[in-house]
Amino acid sequence: MSTFDVAAATTENRIRFADAVDALPPELHHAPTLCAGWDVHVLTAHQLQPMAVGFLRFVVASLRHRGDVDATVDALARRLAQRPLPELTAQLRALSHRAVSPPRVGPYGPFADSCIHLRDLARPLGLDVDVPLAHWRAVLDYLVADGAAPTLVPAGRLAGLALRATDQDWSHGGDASGQEVAGPSEALAMATTGRAVALADLAGPGVKLLAGRLGAGAER
């Protein structure tokens, strides 16, 4: 493709996620993921949430939580998770083609989520499932751009860092003053969005600085 098809990529990743969950034995349906407080069942519900819960319903729900986006997302995911897991994955497949473009973040917000949350599922369970390298390139471009969702990359997290992928020709912030953080594209994206477990796959003088900015908490 001459240009990246974000809608098609998001659809592919939703189906990948559903396939990965359906392949799990029942005893892992409530296994923890990299998302704080979310097991496999709740994370699956969250993946379905953008298509199953419209923007107006989300706004109404957020009013109940005084505008706290994280609390709203958590409540909606847990409500959806009251449904059986096979029902959630079936609906995720059925609605996988549905384009979602939230205010401020556009279609790249849900796309980035589809990549990151697949690995939130796969990493702790040791699953050999990932998105194509081209997807990670698009995610990294989005994460370092001014329009990236602040819930993914808070302001200042990447200040003074020079990011470099070792599995493809991608870099950002490579001026002389930047402290390098280098590694696989997936690990760069996961660490950039607060997944401290991915720091072990990165190298360079900037890793310690990034680690200090992430803290000990898991992300969503």
N, C-alpha and C positions, 0 to 999 in steps of 0.2 A: 504494500500500500504506500502511495506517495504521501498521504497524510494519515495520522493516527485516528482510527475510528473508535472513539471513546464509547459510543453506545454499544457497538458490537463487542468490544472488550469487556464491558461491564456485564453484558449478558453471559458471555463465556465464563466469567469468574463466578457468577451466581450459580451456574450449573455445576461448575467444579466444586463449589462449596457443598451443594446439595449431594453430589455424588460421594464426596468424602465423608459426610455425616452418615449417609445411608450405608456406607461400608463398615461403619463402626459396630462392634458388638454391643448389645444392650448395656453391659456393665460399664461402658464408657460414655453413655449418654449424659451422665452428670459429672463427668470428669472436668476439672478446672481448665480454663483457657488462660491466655495472657491478659485478658480483659478483667480488671479487678472485680471480683465478686460474681462473675458470670461463668457458668458452666457451659457445656456444649449446647444444651437445650436452649438456654437463654440467649447465647450468642447467635444461634440459628434464628431465633425469633427476631433478634435485632437486624439480621440480614434481610429479613422479610419486611421489616417495619416501614422502610421508605415507600414501598409499593402498596402495602396494606393500610397504611395510615396516611391520609391526605394531609396537605399543608394546613388547611383550616382546622382539622382535628388536632393536629400537633399544636397549633397556636392555642386552642382552647385548653388542651391539656397543660400547656406551659403556664397558663394563668393560675392553674391550681397549685403550681409549684413556684409561684412568684417570679416567673421568668428564668428560673434555673434550668438551663438547657440539659445539663448532665442528669439532673434529677428527673426531668421529663422523659428523656430517652430511656433511662433505667426503668421508670414506671411502665412505659409503653411496652418495652421489651418483655418485662415480667408478666404483663397482662397477656400478651400474645403467647408467651411460653406456657400458659395454662392449657393450650391445645396440645394434642399428642405430637411428638416429634415427627413421625412419618407424614402427618398432615402438613406440618410446616415446610418440610422439604419438598413435598409435592406442590404446594402453593408457590414456593420459591421458584421452582422450575416453570410453573405455569405463567408466572408473572415476570420471569427473568428478562423478557424483552422490553418491559415497560420502562420508558425513559423517565428519569427523575432529575430535576434541575432546581435544587433549593436556592432560595435567595442568598446572595453573596458568594456562594461557593460554586454554583452552576453544576453541570454534569460531572465535573472532575472530582467534586467532593465524594459523591457516591462511588465513583470509579476507584478512587484511592482507598476508600473503605473496603471495597470488594477484594482488593489485593491484600491489604494489611490484615483484614479479619480472617482471610483464608490461612494466613501464616499464624495468626493468633490461635487458631484451631490446631494447625499442624505441628508447630514447634513443640509444645509441651507433650504432645502425644507421639512424637517421633514419626509423623506421617510424611511420606515422600510425595508431597503434592505441592505444587508451586505454580505461579503464573509465568508466562513467557517473559524473557528478558526485555522485550520491547515494552511490556506493560510497566516493568519497574523503571525503565527510562522515563516514561510518561509520568509516572508517579513522582519520581525525583524532581523532574522539571516543575511539576505542580507544587511540591512541598517547598521549594526554594523561591517560588514566585511570590510577588506581593499579594496576590489574591488567594493564597492558601488559607484553608480554614484555621482560625486561631486555636480551635480546640485540638487540632492535629499538631501544629507547630506554634507554640506560644512565642510572642515577640521576644527577641533577644536570645533565644535558644541557640541559634546558629551563628551569632555574632563572633567574628574573629576566627571562624573555622574555615578550612579549605577542604571540601569534600571531594573524594576521588573514588570512582568505581574501578575495581580491578578486573571485572569480568566483561566490561564494555567501555567504549570511549565516551565517558561522561565525567565531568568535573564541574565544580562550582566554587567560587570564592578563592581562586588560586593565585591571589596576589602574594607578594613577598612576606606580608605580615601575617598571613593566615596560618594557623596551626593545622596541619593536615590530619584528616581522618580518612583512612582508606580501607576498602574491603568490598565484598560482594554487594551488588546493588540492593538485593533484598535486605541485607543486614544494615546498610546505610539508611534505607527507608524505615525499617523497624526501629532503629535507634533514634533516628530523627524524630519519630512520632512517639518517643517515650518508652519504648520497650527495652529496658536496661539489659535484658538477657542477651540481646543482640550485640552488645558491646564486646563480648568475648570473641566475636568474629571480625573485629575491626582492629586496625593498627595505626600507629602514628602518634605524634606528640599531642594532638588535639583530643585524643580519646579521654584522657583524664579530665580535661575541661568539660567535655560533653557529659561525662558521667556525673560530674558534680552538679550539672544543671538538671539532670533527670531526677536525682534523688532516688529514694527507695521504692516509691509507689508505682504500681502498674497503671496502665492507661486504658482508655476506651476509644 
